[in-house]
Amino acid sequence: MLETRNVMTKKVICIEKDTPIIEAIRLMASKNVTGIPVVEDDMTLIGILSEQDVLRLFHTFDEEKERTVNDFMTQPAIHFEEDERLLDVCYCLRDNSIRRVPVTSNGKVVGVISRSDIIKCILQLCEERAPEPAGKTA
């Protein structure tokens, strides 16, 4: 049984709730990520900021550009413990139309798992299980 820890990305970019929203957007763009876990100083998960959360700024930027991540983040964040089944994460991402979820250990962020992480895992499993190509050997 594959667990979330086997597939998650361990180097996680996190932000705090008092980060200015424009800094968070700049970070998302520069790191090419679609969401960032929002944490306390001790890495306790308190929310997540996703692309969808900041889309409203397209029309309201002048009124809201001085606000912080706290004003936009989704909380509580859907998340999984690192020892949970990868299949459960797959169902969650599919059924909730989300792209990534934080992974925690005792409430503290230790990773993030995305659709692309799972797709890479599926490919690896398929390649490991593929039959040897037929052919002649010399």
Secondary structure, 3 states (H helix, E strand, C coil): CCEHHHCCECCCCCECCCCEHHHHHHHHHHHCCCEEEEECCCCEEEEEEEHHHHCCHHHHHHHHCCCEHHHCCECCCCCEECCCEHHHHHHHHHHHCCCEEEEEECCEEEEEEEHHHHHHHHHHHHHHHCCCCCCCCC
